[in-house]
Structure formats: C-alpha cells, structure tokens
Amino acid sequence: MSGAPGAQRAVNVTEGPLLKPLLVLSLPIVLTNMLQVAYNLADTFWVGRLGQDAVSALSFSWAIVFLIITLAGGFSVAGTVLVAQNKGAGNLDRISEVAGGTIGLVVGLSVLLSLVGYALAPWLLGLIGASAGTEVFALSLAYTRTMFLGIPFVFGFFIFQSLLQGWGDTRTPLYLMFLGVVLNVVLDPFLILGFRDNVLFEAAGLAGLQATLFEATGFAGMGVEGAAVATIFSRGAGAVIAVGLLLSGRVGIHLAPGDFLPSREMVRRIVRIGAPASVEMSTQSLGVTVVTALVALAGAEAVAAFGIGTRITSLVVLPAFGLARGAETVVGQNLGARQPDRAKRAVFASAAVAGVVLLGVTAVVYLNAAAIVGVFITGAESASVVAIGAEYLRIVGLTYVFLGVFHVVQGAYRGSGSTRLAMVFGVLGLILLRIPPAYALVAWFDMGAAGVWYGIAAANVLMVLLSGAYFLRGTWTEGVVEGGPPGATPRPGPGDD
C-alpha cells in the first residue's frame, strides 16, 4: 500500500504538530462539501427559473430524499472509523476487508432503500405536507422518484469518500467531486430548460442557435425532473471511477473482487458502529422533514423560503462539517494508536477554528440576507419569498457558531466509535429540542414561519451546551479496534466483545 499515490497523499495525523495536518486534512473535505452543496445550489438556481412551484417542489423532495439517503449513508461512517483506527493501530492487513465489506453492505442496502423509497414516494410527500393533485405535488413526485432510482450511484461516491477519509487521503475525493460538479453544472440548464426557453442561450447572445436546436430536436427540457437526471448521471460517473481506483490500488487501499462480500463478523462490526450513525444522520434529515411540514402551515411561500434558507445554511456551515470529518479521522487514528490526549487536542483545535470562521461568515450573511436569498428565486412571488428567507437567515444565522461546534463534537464521538452517543445527542438536539418549541410558536403563539426560525435557533444553542458538557467528561475516548504501536496496552472498546 505504501507505494501507491493515495498512500503518498495520506496525511500523518498521529505524530508531530497537530494543527497543520488537521487543516491539511480538513480543507479538502471543506472544498469537497462545498462542491457537494454546489450540486444542490445549481439545481435550485436553474429550477428557480421555472418559478415558485418548482422551488417548493425541490424543498419537499429533498426532505424525503435526504432522509432515505442518510439511512444507508450512516453505515459509511463505520468504514471511516474502522479504516482510521486500524491504520492508527498498524493493522493494515485488515483495511481491505473493512473497505470492501462496507461497500458491499451499503450498496446492497441502498438498492433496497431505493426500491422502497420509489414505491412510497407519494405517501411520504403527503406526509410532510405536499397536497396531492397540485402542481407542486406532481413536480415533487417526478423529482423524488427519479432521485430514488439513482441512489445506489450516489452512494458509490459517498462510500469512496468515507473510506479514503479514514485512510487520511481527502484530496482524491475532492478531484472526483469536482469532476461531478462540472458535469452537473453543464447538464443542468439543458436538461431542465431544454432549447425553448433557455436563458443561458439568451444571456450568451445565441438566440439563433437556440431556435435552431429547438426546431431540430423539439426538446423543451425535463423541468424539475431534469435536475435529478443531471445529478444521477454525474454521480454515476464518479462512482464508476471510484470503484476502478479502489480495484487498482492507486489510492492506497487495494481491493480485490472478493473483498466486496463481507464476512458475518465484519457485517456485525459495521452494523454495530454504522446503525447508530445511520440513525443520527437520518435524524438530521427527519428533523428537516418535520420542520418542512411545520413551515408548510405558514404557506407555500414559506416552504420555498425555507428550502432556500436551508441550502444557504448548509453552505455556510461547511467549514465546520469539514473540520468535523477531519476530527473523525484524527480522533480515529490517534485512538487506534492509543493517544487519547492528542485526540482531545484535535477536537479543541477544530472547534476553535470552526468558531472563528463562522463568526465572520455570520456577519456577512446577516448584513446581506435579502440579497443572498434573492439570487435563488425569480418571478412575481419572489418578493415575499425573499423577505421570509431573509428573516430565516437573520434569526438562525446568529447561531451558526453553536451549530458548527456541535458538529465538531459529534465528529469526535463518531471517530472514537461512540456512534450511539452521537446518535443520542443528534436525536436530542435536532428533534426533541427543535420541533416541540417550533410547533408551539407556530400553532399556539401564531408566529408563523418566524416561530419555526426561533425554535431552530434556540435548539442550536442548547444542543451544543449539552453535548459539549458531556464531551468535557472525557469518557468517550475508548477505541473500537485492537492493536496499536509497540508497547501500547489495548483497551476494549464499544465495538469489541
């Protein structure tokens, strides 16, 4: 493994200075996540050319799609943890088994969830407030079902990213993500708008070419569904390349076809670590889904504003997400190497960097809230949507620092293998502390969408206080693998019986 290009790109986080390798590891993750959000923002931007109904359809659809994706995606966390801790412990011979087993299990699960999600899509959309028989419902259903068909392709890349992250190589997934975003950005305007009313041709002064292409093809675009097709195609291309890299061994981890069939013991370990992570990650999506239903009580304009606001928030907190994923790897490898104090220092460093960055971002978002929302919506109804969305950013935005630190602490729990602990705080913070207050402010105090915004903001503060207080106890630093450097005394972790 050591001679492969991926091994050379892997960051050493178990020796020497800590802050620099943490940032070197985390920055590509931040950039990768920014590109991930670029998928959604590109879809939102071009779908926004179709009007409010189309943007509202995306808001309903993504609440469902993210929920199903995270049910399978949590298991990729097990791949990160087991690869990181085995590498830190020097158990390099176990990494191929871990990586291949994780891929086989998660892809199989994603196929099952894809079929279930496709069948239940109408019921799920109705459950979160999309009214059957409306244009918004029809658009949401088309987009949701198309996305479900492509979930296995989407997961091909996510698993690759998680495995390479645990190994310490975060640059290779960045390169693949960049390729996918380029493909998506190129395909979006054509698949969504076609050649009839494509503003891209008009902006480029190519109206004549547009008319010629439309006359030749008659292609008027696929509308909202075209955004899903573009995403699936670009994700699929990345997934095929990722599998090829793993089979070739060029990324440090070298898999053989037989590695994709996990042993019973490997399935047990992946499920033990991954199932709580799956619940935690799906809790985030479930929280968004339920909140979307609450926002729907305030009207379709509020739903459109919430969809735009949540996408902007996901972009804003990306530095914290990247640092959290970096903390997973640093914590995992250092606990595998039996260096818990170094793992703790990495978490404090990540939280400090995230806090400083988000303070500056918060100021920018607060002062330019209306202008930022206005980029993503046009049409006669846009003024109201912009006003509601700007209110969201000004209220929720003041708690971005708290939200960022919370994600870093959760990353520490996951990296240690304490995924059940992360699950508990995820459910507490993103469901119990958020939804009841938001509902009370909307239904009992008649505050409309603003009530939901204040409920989210209050939860962001409370959940980091509770999670952070437990973190300071230091009882989360048990590892989940055996091994370690010479002279180390292994301690059994929550994944070992």
C-alpha positions, 0 to 999 in steps of 0.5 A: 500500500505504501507505494501507491499515490493515495498512500503518498497523499495520506496525511500523518495525523498521529505524530508531530504538530497537530494543527497543520495536518488537521487543516491539511486534512480538513480543507479538502473535505471543506472544498469537497462539501462545498462542491457537494452543496454546489450540486444542490445550489445549481439545481435550485438556481436553474429550477428557480427559473421555472418559478415558485412551484418548482422551488417548493417542489425541490424543498419537499423532495429533498426532505424525503430524499435526504432522509432515505439517503442518510439511512444507508449513508450512516453505515459509511461512517463505520468504514471511516472509523474502522479504516482510521483506527486500524491504520492508527493501530498498524493493522493494515492487513485488515483495511481491505476487508473493512473497505470492501465489506462496507461497500458491499453492505451499503450498496446492497442496502441502498438498492433496497432503500431505493426500491422502497423509497420509489414505491412510497414516494407519494405517501411520504410527500403527503406526509410532510405536507405536499397536497396531492393533485397540485402542481407542486405535488406532481413536480415533487413526485417526478423529482423524488422518484427519479432521485430514488432510482439513482441512489445506489450511484450516489452512494458509490461516491459517498462510500469512496469518500468515507473510506479514503477519509479514514485512510487520511487521503481527502484530496482524491475525493475532492478531484472526483467531486469536482469532476461531478460538479462540472458535469452537473453544472453543464447538464443542468440548464439543458436538461431542465430548460431544454432549447425553448426557453433557455436563458443561458442561450439568451444571456450568451447572445445565441438566440439563433442557435437556440431556435435552431436546436429547438426546431431540430430536436423539439426538446423543451427540457425535463423541468424539475425532473431534469435536475435529478437526471443531471445529478444521477448521471454525474454521480454515476460517473464518479462512482464508476471511477471510484470503484476502478481506483479502489480495484487498482490500488492507486489510492492506497487501499487495494481491493480485490473482487472478493473483498466486496462480500463481507464476512458475518463478523465484519457485517456485525462490526459495521452494523454495530458502529454504522446503525447508530450513525445511520440513525443520527444522520437520518435524524438530521434529515427527519428533523428537516422533514418535520420542520418542512411540514411545520413551515408548510402551515405558514404557506407555500411561500414559506416552504420555498423560503425555507428550502432556500434558507436551508441550502444557504445554511448548509453552505455556510456551515461547511467549514465546520462539517469539514473540520468535523470529518477531519476530527473523525479521522484524527480522533480515529487514528490517534485512538487506534494508536492509543493517544487519547490526549492528542485526540482531545487536542484535535477536537479543541483545535477544530472547534476553535477554528470552526468558531472563528470562521463562522463568526465572520461568515455570520456577519456577512450573511446577516448584513446581506440576507435579502440579497443572498436569498434573492439570487435563488428565486425569480418571478412575481412571488419572489418578493415575499419569498425573499423577505421570509428567507431573509428573516430565516437567515437573520434569526438562525444565522446568529447561531451558526457558531453553536451549530458548527461546534456541535458538529465538531463534537459529534465528529469526535464521538463518531471517530472514537466509535461512540456512534450511539452517543452521537446518535443520542445527542443528534436525536436530542438536539435536532428533534426533541429540542427543535420541533416541540418549541417550533410547533408551539410558536407556530400553532399556539403563539401564531408566529408563523414561519418566524416561530419555526426560525426561533425554535431552530435557533434556540435548539442550536444553542442548547444542543451544543451546551449539552453535548459539549458538557458531556464531551468535557467528561472525557469518557468517550475516548475508548477505541473500537479496534485492537492493536496499536504501536509497540508497547501500547496496552489495548483497551476494549472498546464499544465495538469489541466483545 
